[in-house]
Amino acid sequence: LGPPCILRGTRGGYCNGKKVCVCRNR
């Protein structure tokens, strides 16, 4: 798990991936 996800329309999630940040709602 990485830093919290901060994207439009996303609430609560984690950054996963090497070059791309994948937001996953938990």
PDB file of N, CA, C and O in Angstrom:
ATOM      1  N   LEU A   1       0.854  -1.217   0.000  1.00  0.00           N
ATOM      2  CA  LEU A   1       0.000   0.000   0.000  1.00  0.00           C
ATOM      3  C   LEU A   1       0.875   1.246   0.000  1.00  0.00           C
ATOM      4  O   LEU A   1       1.964   1.260   0.573  1.00  0.00           O
ATOM      5  N   GLY A   2       0.386   2.268  -0.641  1.00  0.00           N
ATOM      6  CA  GLY A   2       1.166   3.517  -0.707  1.00  0.00           C
ATOM      7  C   GLY A   2       0.389   4.660  -0.109  1.00  0.00           C
ATOM      8  O   GLY A   2      -0.479   4.441   0.736  1.00  0.00           O
ATOM      9  N   PRO A   3       0.676   5.870  -0.522  1.00  0.00           N
ATOM     10  CA  PRO A   3       0.001   7.061   0.006  1.00  0.00           C
ATOM     11  C   PRO A   3      -1.481   7.043  -0.356  1.00  0.00           C
ATOM     12  O   PRO A   3      -1.881   6.340  -1.284  1.00  0.00           O
ATOM     13  N   PRO A   4      -2.297   7.809   0.364  1.00  0.00           N
ATOM     14  CA  PRO A   4      -3.736   7.874   0.084  1.00  0.00           C
ATOM     15  C   PRO A   4      -3.994   8.358  -1.333  1.00  0.00           C
ATOM     16  O   PRO A   4      -3.243   9.170  -1.874  1.00  0.00           O
ATOM     17  N   CYS A   5      -5.039   7.859  -1.911  1.00  0.00           N
ATOM     18  CA  CYS A   5      -5.363   8.239  -3.300  1.00  0.00           C
ATOM     19  C   CYS A   5      -6.079   9.578  -3.341  1.00  0.00           C
ATOM     20  O   CYS A   5      -7.048   9.783  -2.610  1.00  0.00           O
ATOM     21  N   ILE A   6      -5.619  10.485  -4.181  1.00  0.00           N
ATOM     22  CA  ILE A   6      -6.303  11.790  -4.276  1.00  0.00           C
ATOM     23  C   ILE A   6      -6.684  12.070  -5.732  1.00  0.00           C
ATOM     24  O   ILE A   6      -5.939  12.727  -6.459  1.00  0.00           O
ATOM     25  N   LEU A   7      -7.832  11.572  -6.144  1.00  0.00           N
ATOM     26  CA  LEU A   7      -8.261  11.811  -7.531  1.00  0.00           C
ATOM     27  C   LEU A   7      -9.695  12.315  -7.572  1.00  0.00           C
ATOM     28  O   LEU A   7     -10.395  12.289  -6.560  1.00  0.00           O
ATOM     29  N   ARG A   8     -10.130  12.769  -8.731  1.00  0.00           N
ATOM     30  CA  ARG A   8     -11.508  13.306  -8.840  1.00  0.00           C
ATOM     31  C   ARG A   8     -12.526  12.172  -8.749  1.00  0.00           C
ATOM     32  O   ARG A   8     -12.395  11.177  -9.461  1.00  0.00           O
ATOM     33  N   GLY A   9     -13.505  12.298  -7.916  1.00  0.00           N
ATOM     34  CA  GLY A   9     -14.542  11.254  -7.812  1.00  0.00           C
ATOM     35  C   GLY A   9     -14.061  10.026  -7.055  1.00  0.00           C
ATOM     36  O   GLY A   9     -14.708   8.979  -7.089  1.00  0.00           O
ATOM     37  N   THR A  10     -12.913  10.150  -6.363  1.00  0.00           N
ATOM     38  CA  THR A  10     -12.446   8.981  -5.594  1.00  0.00           C
ATOM     39  C   THR A  10     -12.383   9.343  -4.118  1.00  0.00           C
ATOM     40  O   THR A  10     -11.839  10.387  -3.756  1.00  0.00           O
ATOM     41  N   ARG A  11     -12.924   8.504  -3.280  1.00  0.00           N
ATOM     42  CA  ARG A  11     -12.889   8.806  -1.826  1.00  0.00           C
ATOM     43  C   ARG A  11     -12.308   7.617  -1.079  1.00  0.00           C
ATOM     44  O   ARG A  11     -12.875   6.525  -1.125  1.00  0.00           O
ATOM     45  N   GLY A  12     -11.222   7.802  -0.412  1.00  0.00           N
ATOM     46  CA  GLY A  12     -10.634   6.680   0.330  1.00  0.00           C
ATOM     47  C   GLY A  12     -10.060   5.651  -0.633  1.00  0.00           C
ATOM     48  O   GLY A  12     -10.806   4.965  -1.332  1.00  0.00           O
ATOM     49  N   GLY A  13      -8.747   5.543  -0.670  1.00  0.00           N
ATOM     50  CA  GLY A  13      -8.122   4.573  -1.589  1.00  0.00           C
ATOM     51  C   GLY A  13      -6.616   4.601  -1.389  1.00  0.00           C
ATOM     52  O   GLY A  13      -6.112   5.399  -0.599  1.00  0.00           O
ATOM     53  N   TYR A  14      -5.899   3.747  -2.088  1.00  0.00           N
ATOM     54  CA  TYR A  14      -4.454   3.762  -1.926  1.00  0.00           C
ATOM     55  C   TYR A  14      -3.740   3.716  -3.272  1.00  0.00           C
ATOM     56  O   TYR A  14      -4.237   3.127  -4.231  1.00  0.00           O
ATOM     57  N   CYS A  15      -2.582   4.337  -3.329  1.00  0.00           N
ATOM     58  CA  CYS A  15      -1.823   4.371  -4.589  1.00  0.00           C
ATOM     59  C   CYS A  15      -1.013   3.085  -4.746  1.00  0.00           C
ATOM     60  O   CYS A  15      -0.170   2.780  -3.902  1.00  0.00           O
ATOM     61  N   ASN A  16      -1.257   2.341  -5.801  1.00  0.00           N
ATOM     62  CA  ASN A  16      -0.504   1.094  -6.029  1.00  0.00           C
ATOM     63  C   ASN A  16       0.034   1.042  -7.457  1.00  0.00           C
ATOM     64  O   ASN A  16      -0.696   1.354  -8.398  1.00  0.00           O
ATOM     65  N   GLY A  17       1.266   0.664  -7.631  1.00  0.00           N
ATOM     66  CA  GLY A  17       1.820   0.610  -8.995  1.00  0.00           C
ATOM     67  C   GLY A  17       3.211   1.226  -9.036  1.00  0.00           C
ATOM     68  O   GLY A  17       3.644   1.828  -8.053  1.00  0.00           O
ATOM     69  N   LYS A  18       3.911   1.089 -10.141  1.00  0.00           N
ATOM     70  CA  LYS A  18       5.273   1.639 -10.246  1.00  0.00           C
ATOM     71  C   LYS A  18       5.256   3.047 -10.840  1.00  0.00           C
ATOM     72  O   LYS A  18       5.671   4.005 -10.187  1.00  0.00           O
ATOM     73  N   LYS A  19       4.779   3.169 -12.073  1.00  0.00           N
ATOM     74  CA  LYS A  19       4.750   4.510 -12.700  1.00  0.00           C
ATOM     75  C   LYS A  19       3.332   5.071 -12.714  1.00  0.00           C
ATOM     76  O   LYS A  19       3.137   6.282 -12.822  1.00  0.00           O
ATOM     77  N   VAL A  20       2.342   4.183 -12.603  1.00  0.00           N
ATOM     78  CA  VAL A  20       0.951   4.668 -12.640  1.00  0.00           C
ATOM     79  C   VAL A  20       0.274   4.477 -11.295  1.00  0.00           C
ATOM     80  O   VAL A  20       0.424   3.433 -10.660  1.00  0.00           O
ATOM     81  N   CYS A  21      -0.459   5.469 -10.867  1.00  0.00           N
ATOM     82  CA  CYS A  21      -1.153   5.381  -9.571  1.00  0.00           C
ATOM     83  C   CYS A  21      -2.523   4.748  -9.764  1.00  0.00           C
ATOM     84  O   CYS A  21      -3.374   5.306 -10.457  1.00  0.00           O
ATOM     85  N   VAL A  22      -2.735   3.602  -9.164  1.00  0.00           N
ATOM     86  CA  VAL A  22      -4.042   2.940  -9.306  1.00  0.00           C
ATOM     87  C   VAL A  22      -4.874   3.138  -8.048  1.00  0.00           C
ATOM     88  O   VAL A  22      -4.509   2.679  -6.965  1.00  0.00           O
ATOM     89  N   CYS A  23      -6.000   3.830  -8.208  1.00  0.00           N
ATOM     90  CA  CYS A  23      -6.865   4.092  -7.034  1.00  0.00           C
ATOM     91  C   CYS A  23      -7.813   2.934  -6.805  1.00  0.00           C
ATOM     92  O   CYS A  23      -8.513   2.516  -7.727  1.00  0.00           O
ATOM     93  N   ARG A  24      -7.846   2.414  -5.607  1.00  0.00           N
ATOM     94  CA  ARG A  24      -8.776   1.294  -5.341  1.00  0.00           C
ATOM     95  C   ARG A  24      -9.621   1.635  -4.132  1.00  0.00           C
ATOM     96  O   ARG A  24      -9.085   1.780  -3.034  1.00  0.00           O
ATOM     97  N   ASN A  25     -10.905   1.765  -4.299  1.00  0.00           N
ATOM     98  CA  ASN A  25     -11.782   2.085  -3.153  1.00  0.00           C
ATOM     99  C   ASN A  25     -11.798   0.903  -2.192  1.00  0.00           C
ATOM    100  O   ASN A  25     -11.969  -0.243  -2.608  1.00  0.00           O
ATOM    101  N   ARG A  26     -11.618   1.186  -0.913  1.00  0.00           N
ATOM    102  CA  ARG A  26     -11.580   0.072   0.065  1.00  0.00           C
ATOM    103  C   ARG A  26     -12.767   0.181   0.972  1.00  0.00           C
ATOM    104  O   ARG A  26     -12.937  -0.646   1.867  1.00  0.00           O
TER     105      ARG A  26
END
